[in-house]
Amino acid sequence: MRYTLKITITLKPGILDPEAHAIRHALTNLGFRTEDLKTARIFLITLDTPDEGEARAQAEKMCERLLANPVIHDHTVEVMG
Amino acid sequence: MRYTLKITITLKPGILDPEAHAIRHALTNLGFRTEDLKTARIFLITLDTPDEGEARAQAEKMCERLLANPVIHDHTVEVMG
């Protein structure tokens, strides 16, 4: 069966986010005042697996092997259906 | 009051996503079989505005001015609280 998984990659608390800093700076220059800005990446991955548990397990392995860097990133895996 | 808004930036349907293509290719090389892969970006922005409507309106303007390219991107704005 086909399952679509939403993988969210965020920076761990305390890890510097230069991209967020640059975007906040650019927004300020455009006249927008922001109190905070965080960035995250989403991967929507469709897998063909026998069951949902296997889809989730594969997505976790993909995070460990390629999508997330465990030193600086947190990740969550959500089954969308 | 402080509102945190979740801005999701996705590529419009039909727009090529070379990053997704590269990641899918890398996953294949690692032995993972994927049926589809899409990428998206999230910005979590905290604003101090008098009300939720104003926060949402400002976030929309930020998308138009900086965060999204209307030619290739779709965006959604969600008030998180």
Backbone of each chain as nested JSON, in Angstrom:
{
  "chains": [
    {"id": "A", "residues": [
      {"number": 1, "name": "MET", "atoms": {"N": [0.824, -1.207, 0.0], "CA": [0.0, 0.0, 0.0], "C": [0.855, 1.252, 0.0]}},
      {"number": 2, "name": "ARG", "atoms": {"N": [0.277, 2.309, -0.51], "CA": [1.047, 3.561, -0.574], "C": [0.771, 4.438, 0.643]}},
      {"number": 3, "name": "TYR", "atoms": {"N": [1.835, 4.909, 1.243], "CA": [1.73, 5.814, 2.387], "C": [2.552, 7.061, 2.089]}},
      {"number": 4, "name": "THR", "atoms": {"N": [1.976, 8.21, 2.402], "CA": [2.746, 9.451, 2.286], "C": [3.133, 9.908, 3.682]}},
      {"number": 5, "name": "LEU", "atoms": {"N": [4.43, 10.137, 3.856], "CA": [4.949, 10.529, 5.166], "C": [5.485, 11.938, 5.107]}},
      {"number": 6, "name": "LYS", "atoms": {"N": [5.171, 12.666, 6.145], "CA": [5.657, 14.049, 6.247], "C": [6.808, 14.056, 7.249]}},
      {"number": 7, "name": "ILE", "atoms": {"N": [8.0, 14.336, 6.741], "CA": [9.187, 14.385, 7.597], "C": [9.544, 15.852, 7.813]}},
      {"number": 8, "name": "THR", "atoms": {"N": [9.589, 16.262, 9.061], "CA": [9.928, 17.653, 9.391], "C": [11.302, 17.685, 10.048]}},
      {"number": 9, "name": "ILE", "atoms": {"N": [12.187, 18.482, 9.474], "CA": [13.55, 18.611, 9.994], "C": [13.706, 20.013, 10.578]}},
      {"number": 10, "name": "THR", "atoms": {"N": [14.021, 20.08, 11.855], "CA": [14.246, 21.38, 12.5], "C": [15.646, 21.385, 13.119]}},
      {"number": 11, "name": "LEU", "atoms": {"N": [16.14, 22.58, 13.378], "CA": [17.415, 22.685, 14.085], "C": [17.18, 22.457, 15.572]}},
      {"number": 12, "name": "LYS", "atoms": {"N": [18.096, 21.768, 16.22], "CA": [17.997, 21.571, 17.666], "C": [18.065, 22.935, 18.36]}},
      {"number": 13, "name": "PRO", "atoms": {"N": [17.425, 23.058, 19.52], "CA": [17.512, 24.321, 20.253], "C": [18.969, 24.662, 20.553]}},
      {"number": 14, "name": "GLY", "atoms": {"N": [19.316, 25.917, 20.362], "CA": [20.683, 26.361, 20.644], "C": [21.595, 26.347, 19.432]}},
      {"number": 15, "name": "ILE", "atoms": {"N": [21.178, 25.647, 18.358], "CA": [21.999, 25.631, 17.137], "C": [21.713, 26.915, 16.346]}},
      {"number": 16, "name": "LEU", "atoms": {"N": [22.765, 27.599, 15.955], "CA": [22.604, 28.841, 15.199], "C": [21.931, 28.591, 13.856]}},
      {"number": 17, "name": "ASP", "atoms": {"N": [21.034, 29.5, 13.476], "CA": [20.313, 29.38, 12.211], "C": [20.612, 30.637, 11.385]}},
      {"number": 18, "name": "PRO", "atoms": {"N": [21.739, 30.632, 10.644], "CA": [22.125, 31.851, 9.915], "C": [21.098, 32.256, 8.863]}},
      {"number": 19, "name": "GLU", "atoms": {"N": [20.411, 31.265, 8.287], "CA": [19.401, 31.584, 7.27], "C": [18.254, 32.372, 7.901]}},
      {"number": 20, "name": "ALA", "atoms": {"N": [17.79, 31.901, 9.063], "CA": [16.711, 32.609, 9.764], "C": [17.158, 34.02, 10.12]}},
      {"number": 21, "name": "HIS", "atoms": {"N": [18.408, 34.143, 10.533], "CA": [18.946, 35.446, 10.896], "C": [18.923, 36.387, 9.685]}},
      {"number": 22, "name": "ALA", "atoms": {"N": [19.355, 35.868, 8.537], "CA": [19.406, 36.681, 7.318], "C": [17.997, 37.096, 6.872]}},
      {"number": 23, "name": "ILE", "atoms": {"N": [17.054, 36.151, 6.976], "CA": [15.678, 36.457, 6.553], "C": [15.069, 37.511, 7.475]}},
      {"number": 24, "name": "ARG", "atoms": {"N": [15.332, 37.363, 8.772], "CA": [14.797, 38.332, 9.737], "C": [15.358, 39.727, 9.448]}},
      {"number": 25, "name": "HIS", "atoms": {"N": [16.634, 39.744, 9.134], "CA": [17.297, 41.004, 8.812], "C": [16.657, 41.634, 7.563]}},
      {"number": 26, "name": "ALA", "atoms": {"N": [16.424, 40.813, 6.552], "CA": [15.82, 41.315, 5.309], "C": [14.4, 41.818, 5.571]}},
      {"number": 27, "name": "LEU", "atoms": {"N": [13.653, 41.1, 6.414], "CA": [12.283, 41.532, 6.745], "C": [12.321, 42.881, 7.464]}},
      {"number": 28, "name": "THR", "atoms": {"N": [13.284, 43.04, 8.357], "CA": [13.426, 44.319, 9.076], "C": [13.682, 45.447, 8.085]}},
      {"number": 29, "name": "ASN", "atoms": {"N": [14.561, 45.169, 7.116], "CA": [14.865, 46.192, 6.097], "C": [13.651, 46.554, 5.251]}},
      {"number": 30, "name": "LEU", "atoms": {"N": [12.7, 45.617, 5.15], "CA": [11.471, 45.88, 4.39], "C": [10.396, 46.52, 5.275]}},
      {"number": 31, "name": "GLY", "atoms": {"N": [10.723, 46.736, 6.541], "CA": [9.772, 47.42, 7.428], "C": [8.917, 46.485, 8.28]}},
      {"number": 32, "name": "PHE", "atoms": {"N": [9.226, 45.182, 8.271], "CA": [8.472, 44.228, 9.094], "C": [9.222, 43.983, 10.407]}},
      {"number": 33, "name": "ARG", "atoms": {"N": [8.491, 44.094, 11.52], "CA": [9.12, 43.826, 12.808], "C": [8.737, 42.417, 13.253]}},
      {"number": 34, "name": "THR", "atoms": {"N": [9.729, 41.57, 13.479], "CA": [9.452, 40.198, 13.913], "C": [10.069, 39.984, 15.293]}},
      {"number": 35, "name": "GLU", "atoms": {"N": [9.397, 39.19, 16.112], "CA": [9.918, 38.88, 17.45], "C": [10.821, 37.652, 17.404]}},
      {"number": 36, "name": "ASP", "atoms": {"N": [10.52, 36.756, 16.478], "CA": [11.317, 35.537, 16.348], "C": [11.063, 34.935, 14.965]}},
      {"number": 37, "name": "LEU", "atoms": {"N": [12.041, 34.183, 14.471], "CA": [11.867, 33.496, 13.187], "C": [12.661, 32.199, 13.211]}},
      {"number": 38, "name": "LYS", "atoms": {"N": [11.978, 31.11, 12.897], "CA": [12.647, 29.801, 12.828], "C": [12.376, 29.198, 11.448]}},
      {"number": 39, "name": "THR", "atoms": {"N": [13.308, 28.38, 10.994], "CA": [13.087, 27.709, 9.71], "C": [13.009, 26.194, 9.921]}},
      {"number": 40, "name": "ALA", "atoms": {"N": [12.345, 25.528, 9.017], "CA": [12.296, 24.063, 9.034], "C": [12.157, 23.58, 7.599]}},
      {"number": 41, "name": "ARG", "atoms": {"N": [12.526, 22.328, 7.399], "CA": [12.355, 21.729, 6.076], "C": [11.345, 20.592, 6.182]}},
      {"number": 42, "name": "ILE", "atoms": {"N": [10.564, 20.439, 5.107], "CA": [9.599, 19.353, 5.042], "C": [9.935, 18.468, 3.843]}},
      {"number": 43, "name": "PHE", "atoms": {"N": [9.901, 17.159, 4.059], "CA": [9.959, 16.217, 2.94], "C": [8.677, 15.392, 2.961]}},
      {"number": 44, "name": "LEU", "atoms": {"N": [7.946, 15.408, 1.866], "CA": [6.753, 14.558, 1.726], "C": [7.161, 13.379, 0.867]}},
      {"number": 45, "name": "ILE", "atoms": {"N": [7.237, 12.209, 1.491], "CA": [7.76, 11.039, 0.795], "C": [6.661, 9.991, 0.683]}},
      {"number": 46, "name": "THR", "atoms": {"N": [6.446, 9.503, -0.523], "CA": [5.464, 8.442, -0.734], "C": [6.195, 7.112, -0.874]}},
      {"number": 47, "name": "LEU", "atoms": {"N": [5.776, 6.146, -0.055], "CA": [6.406, 4.824, -0.052], "C": [5.354, 3.759, -0.307]}},
      {"number": 48, "name": "ASP", "atoms": {"N": [5.791, 2.685, -0.933], "CA": [4.909, 1.54, -1.156], "C": [5.388, 0.42, -0.236]}},
      {"number": 49, "name": "THR", "atoms": {"N": [4.697, 0.235, 0.877], "CA": [5.109, -0.766, 1.869], "C": [3.89, -1.584, 2.297]}},
      {"number": 50, "name": "PRO", "atoms": {"N": [4.139, -2.776, 2.872], "CA": [3.006, -3.636, 3.261], "C": [2.121, -2.994, 4.33]}},
      {"number": 51, "name": "ASP", "atoms": {"N": [2.719, -2.214, 5.248], "CA": [1.894, -1.589, 6.287], "C": [2.5, -0.261, 6.744]}},
      {"number": 52, "name": "GLU", "atoms": {"N": [1.715, 0.447, 7.557], "CA": [2.099, 1.773, 8.012], "C": [3.365, 1.745, 8.877]}},
      {"number": 53, "name": "GLY", "atoms": {"N": [3.475, 0.717, 9.701], "CA": [4.639, 0.609, 10.589], "C": [5.928, 0.516, 9.791]}},
      {"number": 54, "name": "GLU", "atoms": {"N": [5.892, -0.262, 8.703], "CA": [7.07, -0.419, 7.86], "C": [7.412, 0.904, 7.162]}},
      {"number": 55, "name": "ALA", "atoms": {"N": [6.374, 1.629, 6.724], "CA": [6.593, 2.936, 6.076], "C": [7.28, 3.884, 7.052]}},
      {"number": 56, "name": "ARG", "atoms": {"N": [6.77, 3.914, 8.277], "CA": [7.337, 4.786, 9.298], "C": [8.79, 4.396, 9.619]}},
      {"number": 57, "name": "ALA", "atoms": {"N": [9.03, 3.078, 9.717], "CA": [10.383, 2.599, 10.027], "C": [11.356, 2.999, 8.921]}},
      {"number": 58, "name": "GLN", "atoms": {"N": [10.908, 2.877, 7.665], "CA": [11.788, 3.259, 6.544], "C": [12.085, 4.751, 6.569]}},
      {"number": 59, "name": "ALA", "atoms": {"N": [11.063, 5.559, 6.858], "CA": [11.254, 7.012, 6.897], "C": [12.245, 7.389, 8.0]}},
      {"number": 60, "name": "GLU", "atoms": {"N": [12.147, 6.703, 9.14], "CA": [13.1, 6.965, 10.233], "C": [14.519, 6.658, 9.784]}},
      {"number": 61, "name": "LYS", "atoms": {"N": [14.671, 5.532, 9.075], "CA": [16.008, 5.152, 8.59], "C": [16.538, 6.176, 7.59]}},
      {"number": 62, "name": "MET", "atoms": {"N": [15.634, 6.694, 6.717], "CA": [16.054, 7.722, 5.744], "C": [16.566, 8.97, 6.46]}},
      {"number": 63, "name": "CYS", "atoms": {"N": [15.9, 9.331, 7.552], "CA": [16.357, 10.492, 8.33], "C": [17.746, 10.241, 8.881]}},
      {"number": 64, "name": "GLU", "atoms": {"N": [17.928, 9.037, 9.445], "CA": [19.228, 8.708, 10.057], "C": [20.354, 8.658, 9.034]}},
      {"number": 65, "name": "ARG", "atoms": {"N": [20.025, 8.118, 7.837], "CA": [21.07, 7.912, 6.846], "C": [21.363, 9.154, 6.006]}},
      {"number": 66, "name": "LEU", "atoms": {"N": [20.335, 9.98, 5.743], "CA": [20.527, 11.051, 4.753], "C": [19.877, 12.383, 5.099]}},
      {"number": 67, "name": "LEU", "atoms": {"N": [18.627, 12.36, 5.53], "CA": [17.857, 13.621, 5.55], "C": [18.202, 14.536, 6.717]}},
      {"number": 68, "name": "ALA", "atoms": {"N": [18.551, 13.949, 7.862], "CA": [18.828, 14.77, 9.039], "C": [20.245, 14.507, 9.531]}},
      {"number": 69, "name": "ASN", "atoms": {"N": [20.853, 15.521, 10.075], "CA": [22.152, 15.385, 10.737], "C": [21.888, 15.371, 12.241]}},
      {"number": 70, "name": "PRO", "atoms": {"N": [22.065, 14.198, 12.894], "CA": [21.645, 14.072, 14.295], "C": [22.383, 15.016, 15.251]}},
      {"number": 71, "name": "VAL", "atoms": {"N": [23.519, 15.546, 14.804], "CA": [24.266, 16.473, 15.665], "C": [23.512, 17.799, 15.803]}},
      {"number": 72, "name": "ILE", "atoms": {"N": [22.888, 18.241, 14.703], "CA": [22.27, 19.571, 14.732], "C": [20.751, 19.556, 14.52]}},
      {"number": 73, "name": "HIS", "atoms": {"N": [20.215, 18.433, 14.031], "CA": [18.782, 18.419, 13.675], "C": [17.932, 17.539, 14.585]}},
      {"number": 74, "name": "ASP", "atoms": {"N": [16.691, 17.964, 14.792], "CA": [15.632, 17.085, 15.286], "C": [14.763, 16.733, 14.094]}},
      {"number": 75, "name": "HIS", "atoms": {"N": [14.109, 15.554, 14.153], "CA": [13.171, 15.244, 13.074], "C": [11.925, 14.554, 13.618]}},
      {"number": 76, "name": "THR", "atoms": {"N": [10.816, 14.759, 12.915], "CA": [9.578, 14.05, 13.251], "C": [9.055, 13.394, 11.973]}},
      {"number": 77, "name": "VAL", "atoms": {"N": [8.433, 12.249, 12.143], "CA": [7.834, 11.52, 11.016], "C": [6.342, 11.365, 11.31]}},
      {"number": 78, "name": "GLU", "atoms": {"N": [5.525, 11.789, 10.353], "CA": [4.076, 11.784, 10.522], "C": [3.477, 11.055, 9.309]}},
      {"number": 79, "name": "VAL", "atoms": {"N": [2.622, 10.082, 9.551], "CA": [1.984, 9.38, 8.434], "C": [0.745, 10.168, 8.021]}},
      {"number": 80, "name": "MET", "atoms": {"N": [0.708, 10.563, 6.736], "CA": [-0.391, 11.412, 6.25], "C": [-1.554, 10.568, 5.723]}},
      {"number": 81, "name": "GLY", "atoms": {"N": [-1.286, 9.29, 5.401], "CA": [-2.354, 8.439, 4.85], "C": [-1.896, 7.828, 3.553]}}
    ]},
    {"id": "B", "residues": [
      {"number": 1, "name": "MET", "atoms": {"N": [-0.356, 41.664, 21.239], "CA": [-0.231, 40.251, 21.601], "C": [0.71, 39.508, 20.647]}},
      {"number": 2, "name": "ARG", "atoms": {"N": [1.292, 38.433, 21.163], "CA": [2.222, 37.676, 20.31], "C": [1.523, 36.522, 19.611]}},
      {"number": 3, "name": "TYR", "atoms": {"N": [1.738, 36.452, 18.323], "CA": [1.188, 35.354, 17.522], "C": [2.334, 34.672, 16.779]}},
      {"number": 4, "name": "THR", "atoms": {"N": [2.305, 33.354, 16.775], "CA": [3.283, 32.624, 15.969], "C": [2.575, 32.082, 14.739]}},
      {"number": 5, "name": "LEU", "atoms": {"N": [3.138, 32.384, 13.584], "CA": [2.52, 31.979, 12.316], "C": [3.42, 30.977, 11.617]}},
      {"number": 6, "name": "LYS", "atoms": {"N": [2.774, 29.975, 11.078], "CA": [3.503, 28.945, 10.336], "C": [3.27, 29.205, 8.85]}},
      {"number": 7, "name": "ILE", "atoms": {"N": [4.326, 29.576, 8.158], "CA": [4.237, 29.843, 6.722], "C": [4.858, 28.664, 5.987]}},
      {"number": 8, "name": "THR", "atoms": {"N": [4.08, 28.046, 5.125], "CA": [4.564, 26.893, 4.353], "C": [4.705, 27.299, 2.9]}},
      {"number": 9, "name": "ILE", "atoms": {"N": [5.894, 27.098, 2.371], "CA": [6.182, 27.453, 0.976], "C": [6.395, 26.16, 0.192]}},
      {"number": 10, "name": "THR", "atoms": {"N": [5.57, 25.952, -0.82], "CA": [5.724, 24.756, -1.662], "C": [5.894, 25.196, -3.119]}},
      {"number": 11, "name": "LEU", "atoms": {"N": [6.428, 24.31, -3.918], "CA": [6.509, 24.598, -5.352], "C": [5.146, 24.363, -5.993]}},
      {"number": 12, "name": "LYS", "atoms": {"N": [4.781, 25.218, -6.93], "CA": [3.525, 25.017, -7.658], "C": [3.598, 23.696, -8.432]}},
      {"number": 13, "name": "PRO", "atoms": {"N": [2.448, 23.055, -8.625], "CA": [2.447, 21.815, -9.407], "C": [3.044, 22.075, -10.8]}},
      {"number": 14, "name": "GLY", "atoms": {"N": [3.873, 21.168, -11.242], "CA": [4.474, 21.297, -12.569], "C": [5.825, 21.966, -12.567]}},
      {"number": 15, "name": "ILE", "atoms": {"N": [6.182, 22.646, -11.449], "CA": [7.506, 23.275, -11.374], "C": [8.528, 22.209, -10.972]}},
      {"number": 16, "name": "LEU", "atoms": {"N": [9.612, 22.143, -11.719], "CA": [10.652, 21.15, -11.441], "C": [11.285, 21.386, -10.075]}},
      {"number": 17, "name": "ASP", "atoms": {"N": [11.548, 20.308, -9.35], "CA": [12.156, 20.394, -8.029], "C": [13.469, 19.612, -8.058]}},
      {"number": 18, "name": "PRO", "atoms": {"N": [14.565, 20.246, -8.497], "CA": [15.836, 19.515, -8.651], "C": [16.346, 18.97, -7.325]}},
      {"number": 19, "name": "GLU", "atoms": {"N": [16.051, 19.671, -6.234], "CA": [16.51, 19.199, -4.917], "C": [15.826, 17.864, -4.579]}},
      {"number": 20, "name": "ALA", "atoms": {"N": [14.506, 17.824, -4.789], "CA": [13.765, 16.589, -4.522], "C": [14.301, 15.454, -5.386]}},
      {"number": 21, "name": "HIS", "atoms": {"N": [14.611, 15.783, -6.632], "CA": [15.131, 14.782, -7.561], "C": [16.464, 14.227, -7.041]}},
      {"number": 22, "name": "ALA", "atoms": {"N": [17.321, 15.136, -6.587], "CA": [18.645, 14.723, -6.093], "C": [18.515, 13.868, -4.831]}},
      {"number": 23, "name": "ILE", "atoms": {"N": [17.608, 14.257, -3.948], "CA": [17.431, 13.505, -2.696], "C": [16.876, 12.11, -3.006]}},
      {"number": 24, "name": "ARG", "atoms": {"N": [15.918, 12.056, -3.942], "CA": [15.346, 10.76, -4.312], "C": [16.419, 9.844, -4.894]}},
      {"number": 25, "name": "HIS", "atoms": {"N": [17.261, 10.441, -5.7], "CA": [18.358, 9.691, -6.315], "C": [19.296, 9.154, -5.224]}},
      {"number": 26, "name": "ALA", "atoms": {"N": [19.623, 10.012, -4.265], "CA": [20.521, 9.597, -3.177], "C": [19.872, 8.499, -2.338]}},
      {"number": 27, "name": "LEU", "atoms": {"N": [18.571, 8.609, -2.083], "CA": [17.868, 7.57, -1.315], "C": [17.899, 6.242, -2.068]}},
      {"number": 28, "name": "THR", "atoms": {"N": [17.704, 6.31, -3.39], "CA": [17.765, 5.088, -4.207], "C": [19.143, 4.431, -4.071]}},
      {"number": 29, "name": "ASN", "atoms": {"N": [20.188, 5.261, -4.131], "CA": [21.556, 4.735, -3.999], "C": [21.801, 4.107, -2.629]}},
      {"number": 30, "name": "LEU", "atoms": {"N": [21.034, 4.533, -1.628], "CA": [21.166, 3.952, -0.289], "C": [20.251, 2.735, -0.109]}},
      {"number": 31, "name": "GLY", "atoms": {"N": [19.51, 2.386, -1.164], "CA": [18.668, 1.191, -1.103], "C": [17.217, 1.452, -0.72]}},
      {"number": 32, "name": "PHE", "atoms": {"N": [16.812, 2.722, -0.657], "CA": [15.416, 3.048, -0.341], "C": [14.64, 3.283, -1.632]}},
      {"number": 33, "name": "ARG", "atoms": {"N": [13.484, 2.634, -1.735], "CA": [12.663, 2.846, -2.927], "C": [11.531, 3.798, -2.574]}},
      {"number": 34, "name": "THR", "atoms": {"N": [11.464, 4.917, -3.279], "CA": [10.408, 5.902, -3.019], "C": [9.528, 6.038, -4.262]}},
      {"number": 35, "name": "GLU", "atoms": {"N": [8.243, 6.269, -4.037], "CA": [7.319, 6.455, -5.162], "C": [7.252, 7.93, -5.559]}},
      {"number": 36, "name": "ASP", "atoms": {"N": [7.453, 8.798, -4.573], "CA": [7.398, 10.237, -4.842], "C": [8.101, 10.968, -3.706]}},
      {"number": 37, "name": "LEU", "atoms": {"N": [8.617, 12.155, -3.996], "CA": [9.24, 12.973, -2.949], "C": [9.038, 14.449, -3.295]}},
      {"number": 38, "name": "LYS", "atoms": {"N": [8.502, 15.174, -2.345], "CA": [8.31, 16.618, -2.526], "C": [8.999, 17.336, -1.369]}},
      {"number": 39, "name": "THR", "atoms": {"N": [9.445, 18.569, -1.628], "CA": [10.053, 19.358, -0.561], "C": [9.204, 20.595, -0.289]}},
      {"number": 40, "name": "ALA", "atoms": {"N": [9.318, 21.101, 0.913], "CA": [8.656, 22.364, 1.278], "C": [9.501, 23.049, 2.328]}},
      {"number": 41, "name": "ARG", "atoms": {"N": [9.298, 24.352, 2.452], "CA": [9.994, 25.107, 3.493], "C": [8.962, 25.657, 4.471]}},
      {"number": 42, "name": "ILE", "atoms": {"N": [9.375, 25.689, 5.745], "CA": [8.517, 26.249, 6.787], "C": [9.238, 27.437, 7.42]}},
      {"number": 43, "name": "PHE", "atoms": {"N": [8.499, 28.519, 7.616], "CA": [8.988, 29.624, 8.445], "C": [8.028, 29.797, 9.606]}},
      {"number": 44, "name": "LEU", "atoms": {"N": [8.546, 29.712, 10.818], "CA": [7.748, 29.982, 12.013], "C": [8.1, 31.39, 12.472]}},
      {"number": 45, "name": "ILE", "atoms": {"N": [7.153, 32.304, 12.315], "CA": [7.443, 33.712, 12.591], "C": [6.572, 34.187, 13.741]}},
      {"number": 46, "name": "THR", "atoms": {"N": [7.199, 34.787, 14.725], "CA": [6.456, 35.355, 15.857], "C": [6.344, 36.859, 15.668]}},
      {"number": 47, "name": "LEU", "atoms": {"N": [5.104, 37.343, 15.736], "CA": [4.831, 38.771, 15.539], "C": [4.101, 39.316, 16.753]}},
      {"number": 48, "name": "ASP", "atoms": {"N": [4.33, 40.574, 17.025], "CA": [3.602, 41.255, 18.104], "C": [2.639, 42.234, 17.443]}},
      {"number": 49, "name": "THR", "atoms": {"N": [1.378, 41.846, 17.36], "CA": [0.364, 42.682, 16.691], "C": [-0.872, 42.786, 17.579]}},
      {"number": 50, "name": "PRO", "atoms": {"N": [-1.725, 43.793, 17.325], "CA": [-2.914, 43.984, 18.167], "C": [-3.886, 42.798, 18.079]}},
      {"number": 51, "name": "ASP", "atoms": {"N": [-3.988, 42.18, 16.907], "CA": [-4.912, 41.047, 16.785], "C": [-4.425, 40.04, 15.737]}},
      {"number": 52, "name": "GLU", "atoms": {"N": [-5.114, 38.903, 15.723], "CA": [-4.735, 37.796, 14.847], "C": [-4.835, 38.165, 13.371]}},
      {"number": 53, "name": "GLY", "atoms": {"N": [-5.856, 38.917, 13.025], "CA": [-6.059, 39.32, 11.624], "C": [-4.871, 40.117, 11.111]}},
      {"number": 54, "name": "GLU", "atoms": {"N": [-4.383, 41.023, 11.941], "CA": [-3.246, 41.863, 11.566], "C": [-1.977, 41.003, 11.411]}},
      {"number": 55, "name": "ALA", "atoms": {"N": [-1.823, 40.029, 12.308], "CA": [-0.66, 39.134, 12.223], "C": [-0.699, 38.363, 10.9]}},
      {"number": 56, "name": "ARG", "atoms": {"N": [-1.866, 37.85, 10.572], "CA": [-2.03, 37.092, 9.334], "C": [-1.77, 37.976, 8.106]}},
      {"number": 57, "name": "ALA", "atoms": {"N": [-2.291, 39.2, 8.155], "CA": [-2.115, 40.13, 7.034], "C": [-0.629, 40.451, 6.835]}},
      {"number": 58, "name": "GLN", "atoms": {"N": [0.089, 40.664, 7.942], "CA": [1.526, 40.951, 7.833], "C": [2.285, 39.762, 7.257]}},
      {"number": 59, "name": "ALA", "atoms": {"N": [1.92, 38.558, 7.698], "CA": [2.593, 37.357, 7.193], "C": [2.359, 37.2, 5.687]}},
      {"number": 60, "name": "GLU", "atoms": {"N": [1.128, 37.498, 5.256], "CA": [0.824, 37.43, 3.811], "C": [1.713, 38.401, 3.033]}},
      {"number": 61, "name": "LYS", "atoms": {"N": [1.853, 39.609, 3.596], "CA": [2.688, 40.624, 2.924], "C": [4.148, 40.176, 2.877]}},
      {"number": 62, "name": "MET", "atoms": {"N": [4.626, 39.528, 3.964], "CA": [6.013, 39.03, 3.981], "C": [6.226, 37.992, 2.877]}},
      {"number": 63, "name": "CYS", "atoms": {"N": [5.224, 37.153, 2.671], "CA": [5.317, 36.151, 1.599], "C": [5.425, 36.839, 0.252]}},
      {"number": 64, "name": "GLU", "atoms": {"N": [4.567, 37.848, 0.049], "CA": [4.545, 38.545, -1.247], "C": [5.846, 39.29, -1.509]}},
      {"number": 65, "name": "ARG", "atoms": {"N": [6.394, 39.907, -0.438], "CA": [7.575, 40.759, -0.619], "C": [8.878, 39.969, -0.631]}},
      {"number": 66, "name": "LEU", "atoms": {"N": [8.956, 38.877, 0.143], "CA": [10.271, 38.237, 0.336], "C": [10.274, 36.715, 0.328]}},
      {"number": 67, "name": "LEU", "atoms": {"N": [9.348, 36.103, 1.054], "CA": [9.513, 34.678, 1.357], "C": [9.16, 33.757, 0.194]}},
      {"number": 68, "name": "ALA", "atoms": {"N": [8.177, 34.152, -0.617], "CA": [7.735, 33.281, -1.714], "C": [7.89, 34.006, -3.04]}},
      {"number": 69, "name": "ASN", "atoms": {"N": [8.185, 33.253, -4.062], "CA": [8.205, 33.78, -5.429], "C": [6.904, 33.338, -6.095]}},
      {"number": 70, "name": "PRO", "atoms": {"N": [5.99, 34.292, -6.349], "CA": [4.653, 33.913, -6.824], "C": [4.656, 33.179, -8.171]}},
      {"number": 71, "name": "VAL", "atoms": {"N": [5.746, 33.294, -8.903], "CA": [5.812, 32.606, -10.201], "C": [5.931, 31.094, -9.998]}},
      {"number": 72, "name": "ILE", "atoms": {"N": [6.679, 30.692, -8.973], "CA": [6.927, 29.259, -8.815], "C": [6.393, 28.67, -7.501]}},
      {"number": 73, "name": "HIS", "atoms": {"N": [6.048, 29.534, -6.535], "CA": [5.652, 29.022, -5.209], "C": [4.181, 29.232, -4.883]}},
      {"number": 74, "name": "ASP", "atoms": {"N": [3.633, 28.283, -4.136], "CA": [2.386, 28.485, -3.405], "C": [2.756, 28.694, -1.947]}},
      {"number": 75, "name": "HIS", "atoms": {"N": [1.914, 29.432, -1.215], "CA": [2.182, 29.549, 0.222], "C": [0.883, 29.505, 1.02]}},
      {"number": 76, "name": "THR", "atoms": {"N": [1.007, 29.003, 2.257], "CA": [-0.121, 29.028, 3.184], "C": [0.351, 29.67, 4.483]}},
      {"number": 77, "name": "VAL", "atoms": {"N": [-0.568, 30.374, 5.128], "CA": [-0.28, 31.011, 6.415], "C": [-1.255, 30.445, 7.438]}},
      {"number": 78, "name": "GLU", "atoms": {"N": [-0.71, 29.95, 8.544], "CA": [-1.508, 29.301, 9.575], "C": [-1.147, 29.963, 10.911]}},
      {"number": 79, "name": "VAL", "atoms": {"N": [-2.158, 30.392, 11.65], "CA": [-1.877, 30.99, 12.96], "C": [-1.788, 29.862, 13.989]}},
      {"number": 80, "name": "MET", "atoms": {"N": [-0.635, 29.791, 14.687], "CA": [-0.409, 28.689, 15.63], "C": [-0.894, 29.051, 17.038]}},
      {"number": 81, "name": "GLY", "atoms": {"N": [-1.028, 30.345, 17.313], "CA": [-1.455, 30.773, 18.66], "C": [-0.508, 31.808, 19.208]}}
    ]}
  ]
}
